[in-house]
Amino acid sequence: MIRVISFQLFLILLFSIKANSQPSEINYKSRVDALSKNISSVFYEPETGLYKETNGKNDKLHSYLWPLCALVQAANEAEQMEAGKEFMKPVLGAIAQYHNTNPPAPGYQAYVTKEEKDSRFYDDNQWIAIACLDAYNRTKKKSYLDIAEEIYRFQMTGYDEKSGGGLYWKEDEKNTKNTCSNGPGILVALQLYKITKNKEYLATAIKLYNWTNKNLRAADGIFYDAIKIPGLKIDSAKYTYNTGTMLQSNVLFFTITKERKYLDEAELIAVSAEKYFYKNNKLPGNYWFNVVLLRGYEELYKVNKNKQQFQFFVKDAERIWKEEKDEKGLVGTKDSKTLIDQSAMMEMFARLDRLK
């Protein structure tokens, strides 16, 4: 009888170990490779060096800039996985075709410059800068830093003292100041400060951080979307990426200043974000918004080494891979698959591989 019980306990223990170790056995690299190949074969146009927005019917001949903001970050993460590969090069080549030198400062417009004139969004530019700063920290190639510094100058043309400060979202319609332009604006400034030690960057980061917390932070640490200008009405929508940039900002402030208040705030945001966004065993439907939130958790993990905090991303990514992938390996819940969804999950799996 004792032997039977002992054997049963052994089986339970064995199953438990296998279940707990399962995430670390997932071959994330094969998924990153598969998504990267699909992006190249389905969305990339070698003859123009540009990308299509979806694999279905598109309103425009080529993609808007935003999906490329996701793809350039995914390409950076893929390069971290495979030393010597140049996944970023074709993406930055495409992004260069959105460059617009109009005053008050050069920046990137929302659509291909030679095809039509379009608006410039401060956040589109900032996402590119963030990816380039990550690439600079990894490679020390000055060309990445040059892009980020130019974008910093462009983003600051979107700053004024209406509503007490903050960056606008869109250059030609200055009617909202958003977490999605101030959160990444803080990250650009902080990363530039860490690299250059130029105190102007740190001063900017503090100024934007204080303004965003004063105007767009909810009591639970989740961030609202925007404040309307000039009426100052709050758009109270809450998206994962907005909370993600502020989570990451707090961790970076802590690593720079060593002030405990920033780490305490980061921990509060991390707990609140899981509670608010992870419902019924799934995150909201925008993959790219969600991976920006994961960036914040990854930054926090570097400090607190708490693997449990990001396990809900592991579970959600598994659900997506099993339930929201078609027979061709393209992810997304709609019949027409998008470049931004493929890019977001490529980044997601690359980050989870690093974290496992």
Secondary structure per residue as TSV (DSSP state, phi and psi in degrees):
chain	resnum	aa	ss	phi	psi
A	1	M	-	360.0	-42.0
A	2	I	H	-63.1	-38.7
A	3	R	H	-65.7	-39.3
A	4	V	H	-62.6	-46.8
A	5	I	H	-62.2	-42.4
A	6	S	H	-62.4	-40.6
A	7	F	H	-66.4	-39.0
A	8	Q	H	-64.4	-42.0
A	9	L	H	-62.7	-38.0
A	10	F	H	-61.6	-44.6
A	11	L	H	-63.5	-41.0
A	12	I	H	-62.0	-45.0
A	13	L	H	-63.5	-42.2
A	14	L	H	-63.4	-44.1
A	15	F	H	-63.5	-40.1
A	16	S	H	-63.0	-43.9
A	17	I	H	-63.4	-43.4
A	18	K	H	-63.4	-43.1
A	19	A	H	-64.0	-42.7
A	20	N	H	-71.6	-26.5
A	21	S	H	-91.9	-6.4
A	22	Q	H	-54.9	-47.5
A	23	P	H	-56.3	-37.5
A	24	S	H	-70.0	-16.2
A	25	E	H	-91.4	-6.8
A	26	I	S	-66.4	133.8
A	27	N	-	-87.5	81.8
A	28	Y	H	-65.2	-34.5
A	29	K	H	-61.0	-40.6
A	30	S	H	-63.8	-33.3
A	31	R	H	-70.9	-42.5
A	32	V	H	-60.1	-43.9
A	33	D	H	-62.0	-43.8
A	34	A	H	-64.2	-43.8
A	35	L	H	-66.1	-41.1
A	36	S	H	-61.2	-43.5
A	37	K	H	-65.4	-39.9
A	38	N	H	-63.8	-40.3
A	39	I	I	-60.8	-44.9
A	40	S	I	-65.6	-39.5
A	41	S	I	-84.9	-31.9
A	42	V	I	-96.8	-37.4
A	43	F	I	-109.0	-20.9
A	44	Y	E	-89.3	138.9
A	45	E	E	-110.9	100.6
A	46	P	T	-59.7	-32.8
A	47	E	T	-68.1	-28.7
A	48	T	T	-108.8	-18.9
A	49	G	T	74.7	16.5
A	50	L	E	-113.3	175.8
A	51	Y	E	-123.9	152.2
A	52	K	-	-90.1	152.4
A	53	E	S	-77.9	-39.1
A	54	T	B	-137.4	171.5
A	55	N	S	-94.2	10.5
A	56	G	S	-112.4	-146.8
A	57	K	-	-79.3	128.2
A	58	N	-	-116.2	143.5
A	59	D	S	-69.0	-31.2
A	60	K	S	-116.8	157.2
A	61	L	S	-63.0	-36.7
A	62	H	S	-130.6	170.1
A	63	S	-	-68.6	149.8
A	64	Y	-	-67.1	168.8
A	65	L	H	-68.0	-35.6
A	66	W	H	-52.4	-48.7
A	67	P	H	-59.1	-30.3
A	68	L	H	-72.1	-26.5
A	69	C	H	-63.2	-37.4
A	70	A	H	-72.1	-42.3
A	71	L	H	-67.5	-37.3
A	72	V	H	-67.5	-34.5
A	73	Q	H	-70.3	-41.1
A	74	A	H	-61.2	-39.3
A	75	A	H	-64.8	-38.0
A	76	N	H	-62.6	-43.2
A	77	E	H	-65.7	-37.0
A	78	A	H	-65.9	-36.9
A	79	E	H	-65.1	-32.4
A	80	Q	H	-64.8	-32.2
A	81	M	H	-75.7	-33.1
A	82	E	S	-127.4	94.1
A	83	A	T	-60.1	137.7
A	84	G	T	95.8	-18.7
A	85	K	-	-81.4	153.4
A	86	E	-	-121.2	70.8
A	87	F	S	-72.4	-27.8
A	88	M	H	-75.5	-27.5
A	89	K	H	-56.1	-52.1
A	90	P	H	-66.2	-31.6
A	91	V	H	-69.1	-45.4
A	92	L	H	-65.9	-30.7
A	93	G	H	-64.0	-40.0
A	94	A	H	-67.9	-45.7
A	95	I	H	-59.1	-35.4
A	96	A	G	-58.5	-25.4
A	97	Q	G	-78.9	0.1
A	98	Y	G	-105.7	1.5
A	99	H	E	-68.9	138.4
A	100	N	E	-135.8	122.5
A	101	T	-	-95.3	12.1
A	102	N	-	-59.2	147.6
A	103	P	T	-65.9	157.1
A	104	P	T	-84.5	-8.7
A	105	A	-	-162.0	148.2
A	106	P	-	-63.1	147.9
A	107	G	E	-166.6	-169.8
A	108	Y	E	-112.2	129.6
A	109	Q	-	-90.0	170.6
A	110	A	S	-73.6	-19.2
A	111	Y	S	-137.0	165.5
A	112	V	-	-53.9	124.8
A	113	T	T	-62.1	-42.2
A	114	K	T	-73.1	-15.2
A	115	E	T	-92.8	-34.6
A	116	E	-	-170.5	158.0
A	117	K	-	-79.2	139.7
A	118	D	-	-146.5	171.4
A	119	S	-	-69.1	160.5
A	120	R	-	-115.3	126.2
A	121	F	B	-102.0	131.9
A	122	Y	H	-64.4	-37.4
A	123	D	H	-70.9	-38.0
A	124	D	H	-52.2	-46.0
A	125	N	H	-64.6	-41.8
A	126	Q	H	-64.6	-38.4
A	127	W	H	-61.9	-37.5
A	128	I	H	-64.9	-44.2
A	129	A	H	-60.6	-41.8
A	130	I	H	-61.5	-45.3
A	131	A	H	-62.5	-41.2
A	132	C	H	-68.7	-35.1
A	133	L	H	-68.8	-38.1
A	134	D	H	-61.9	-41.6
A	135	A	H	-67.2	-38.2
A	136	Y	H	-63.5	-44.7
A	137	N	H	-60.9	-28.2
A	138	R	H	-84.5	-37.2
A	139	T	H	-113.7	-23.1
A	140	K	-	64.7	23.6
A	141	K	-	-79.3	123.2
A	142	K	H	-63.7	-28.1
A	143	S	H	-59.0	-34.4
A	144	Y	H	-67.9	-41.9
A	145	L	H	-65.3	-38.3
A	146	D	H	-60.6	-43.5
A	147	I	H	-61.0	-45.7
A	148	A	H	-65.0	-40.3
A	149	E	H	-67.0	-38.1
A	150	E	H	-63.6	-41.7
A	151	I	H	-66.8	-37.0
A	152	Y	H	-57.7	-45.4
A	153	R	H	-62.5	-39.0
A	154	F	H	-66.3	-45.0
A	155	Q	H	-60.1	-35.2
A	156	M	H	-72.6	-13.8
A	157	T	T	-73.2	-10.7
A	158	G	T	-96.1	12.9
A	159	Y	B	-103.1	136.8
A	160	D	-	-152.4	179.9
A	161	E	S	-93.2	2.9
A	162	K	G	-62.9	134.2
A	163	S	G	65.3	19.0
A	164	G	G	88.2	7.0
A	165	G	S	132.1	-160.3
A	166	G	-	90.0	160.0
A	167	L	B	-99.9	139.2
A	168	Y	B	-70.4	168.5
A	169	W	S	-91.2	-39.8
A	170	K	B	-131.3	133.3
A	171	E	T	-64.0	-43.2
A	172	D	T	-96.1	3.6
A	173	E	-	-138.7	81.8
A	174	K	-	-84.1	69.0
A	175	N	S	-122.2	-1.2
A	176	T	E	-143.7	147.5
A	177	K	E	-118.4	122.8
A	178	N	E	-114.9	152.8
A	179	T	H	-61.3	-32.3
A	180	C	H	-72.9	-9.5
A	181	S	H	-107.7	-24.2
A	182	N	H	-88.4	-39.9
A	183	G	H	-57.9	-55.4
A	184	P	H	-66.4	-27.4
A	185	G	H	-62.2	-38.3
A	186	I	H	-63.3	-44.8
A	187	L	H	-62.7	-42.0
A	188	V	H	-59.8	-47.8
A	189	A	H	-64.4	-42.6
A	190	L	H	-65.8	-42.9
A	191	Q	H	-65.8	-39.5
A	192	L	H	-64.4	-38.3
A	193	Y	H	-64.0	-43.9
A	194	K	H	-60.5	-34.5
A	195	I	H	-80.6	-45.0
A	196	T	H	-100.8	-20.7
A	197	K	-	63.2	18.0
A	198	N	-	-75.9	117.8
A	199	K	H	-68.2	-17.8
A	200	E	H	-60.0	-39.8
A	201	Y	H	-65.5	-42.0
A	202	L	H	-66.1	-40.3
A	203	A	H	-61.5	-41.6
A	204	T	H	-62.4	-45.9
A	205	A	H	-59.1	-44.3
A	206	I	H	-63.8	-43.4
A	207	K	H	-61.5	-46.0
A	208	L	H	-69.8	-37.5
A	209	Y	H	-63.3	-47.5
A	210	N	H	-63.8	-40.5
A	211	W	H	-65.9	-44.7
A	212	T	H	-64.1	-42.6
A	213	N	H	-66.2	-37.0
A	214	K	H	-69.0	-38.3
A	215	N	H	-102.9	-27.0
A	216	L	H	-128.1	5.3
A	217	R	B	-92.7	127.8
A	218	A	-	-79.5	165.6
A	219	A	T	-61.3	-28.3
A	220	D	T	-86.7	1.9
A	221	G	S	93.2	-4.3
A	222	I	-	-84.2	150.2
A	223	F	B	-108.0	138.0
A	224	Y	E	-73.0	166.5
A	225	D	E	-76.9	-47.4
A	226	A	E	-162.8	164.7
A	227	I	E	-121.2	132.3
A	228	K	E	-78.3	143.8
A	229	I	T	-118.2	131.1
A	230	P	T	-95.6	-0.2
A	231	G	T	-72.4	-19.5
A	232	L	-	68.3	22.2
A	233	K	-	-75.2	136.8
A	234	I	E	-86.8	129.9
A	235	D	E	-85.9	107.3
A	236	S	E	-86.9	8.9
A	237	A	E	-59.2	142.8
A	238	K	E	-121.3	122.8
A	239	Y	-	-121.0	148.2
A	240	T	H	-59.4	-38.6
A	241	Y	H	-68.7	-32.7
A	242	N	H	-63.8	-44.4
A	243	T	H	-67.3	-32.8
A	244	G	H	-62.5	-44.0
A	245	T	H	-67.4	-35.0
A	246	M	H	-75.4	-31.6
A	247	L	H	-61.9	-48.9
A	248	Q	H	-64.1	-38.7
A	249	S	H	-59.8	-43.8
A	250	N	H	-62.5	-40.3
A	251	V	H	-65.4	-42.9
A	252	L	H	-64.4	-39.9
A	253	F	H	-59.7	-40.2
A	254	F	H	-64.2	-44.4
A	255	T	H	-66.5	-28.8
A	256	I	H	-81.9	-46.1
A	257	T	H	-97.2	-20.9
A	258	K	-	63.3	17.6
A	259	E	-	-82.7	122.3
A	260	R	H	-61.2	-27.1
A	261	K	H	-59.1	-33.1
A	262	Y	H	-71.5	-40.1
A	263	L	H	-67.4	-39.9
A	264	D	H	-61.0	-41.4
A	265	E	H	-65.0	-41.7
A	266	A	H	-60.9	-43.2
A	267	E	H	-63.4	-41.9
A	268	L	H	-61.9	-46.0
A	269	I	H	-61.6	-43.3
A	270	A	H	-60.8	-44.4
A	271	V	H	-65.5	-45.0
A	272	S	H	-65.8	-38.3
A	273	A	H	-65.1	-44.0
A	274	E	H	-61.9	-44.5
A	275	K	H	-63.6	-40.0
A	276	Y	H	-79.8	-41.9
A	277	F	H	-96.4	-27.1
A	278	Y	-	-93.7	94.1
A	279	K	B	-120.1	137.8
A	280	N	T	54.4	40.5
A	281	N	T	62.3	32.1
A	282	K	B	-155.7	153.0
A	283	L	-	-89.5	166.3
A	284	P	-	-56.7	165.1
A	285	G	S	-74.5	-10.1
A	286	N	-	-88.2	105.6
A	287	Y	H	-58.3	-42.2
A	288	W	H	-70.5	-40.9
A	289	F	H	-54.1	-41.9
A	290	N	H	-69.3	-37.4
A	291	V	H	-71.5	-27.2
A	292	V	H	-66.2	-36.2
A	293	L	H	-64.6	-40.2
A	294	L	H	-60.3	-34.1
A	295	R	H	-55.9	-39.9
A	296	G	H	-65.6	-42.4
A	297	Y	H	-66.3	-36.6
A	298	E	H	-64.9	-40.7
A	299	E	H	-62.0	-41.3
A	300	L	H	-67.5	-37.0
A	301	Y	H	-61.9	-32.8
A	302	K	H	-59.7	-27.4
A	303	V	H	-95.0	-48.7
A	304	N	H	-99.8	-11.4
A	305	K	-	55.5	30.2
A	306	N	-	-95.2	96.7
A	307	K	G	-66.9	-27.5
A	308	Q	G	-64.8	-27.0
A	309	Q	G	-64.9	-27.8
A	310	F	G	-110.6	12.9
A	311	Q	H	-64.9	-26.0
A	312	F	H	-67.8	-25.0
A	313	F	H	-69.0	-40.6
A	314	V	H	-58.4	-47.4
A	315	K	H	-64.8	-42.4
A	316	D	H	-68.3	-39.3
A	317	A	H	-63.7	-37.9
A	318	E	H	-65.5	-41.7
A	319	R	H	-60.7	-44.9
A	320	I	H	-62.5	-45.5
A	321	W	H	-64.2	-33.0
A	322	K	H	-86.0	-35.0
A	323	E	H	-109.4	-19.9
A	324	E	S	-123.6	35.7
A	325	K	B	-125.4	134.4
A	326	D	-	-88.9	-178.0
A	327	E	T	-66.7	-17.1
A	328	K	T	-93.6	0.1
A	329	G	S	85.9	12.8
A	330	L	-	-91.8	136.5
A	331	V	B	-97.1	154.4
A	332	G	-	137.8	152.9
A	333	T	S	-91.0	-11.2
A	334	K	S	-103.0	163.0
A	335	D	S	-61.3	-42.0
A	336	S	S	-85.1	121.6
A	337	K	-	-93.2	145.4
A	338	T	B	-110.1	151.0
A	339	L	H	-61.8	-39.4
A	340	I	H	-67.2	-35.7
A	341	D	H	-67.1	-42.8
A	342	Q	H	-63.3	-42.1
A	343	S	H	-65.4	-42.4
A	344	A	H	-62.5	-44.5
A	345	M	H	-73.4	-29.3
A	346	M	H	-61.4	-45.4
A	347	E	H	-65.7	-42.1
A	348	M	H	-56.8	-49.7
A	349	F	H	-68.9	-34.6
A	350	A	H	-64.9	-41.7
A	351	R	H	-68.5	-42.1
A	352	L	H	-65.0	-32.4
A	353	D	H	-63.0	-40.0
A	354	R	H	-68.5	-31.5
A	355	L	H	-87.5	-16.0
A	356	K	-	-71.2	360.0
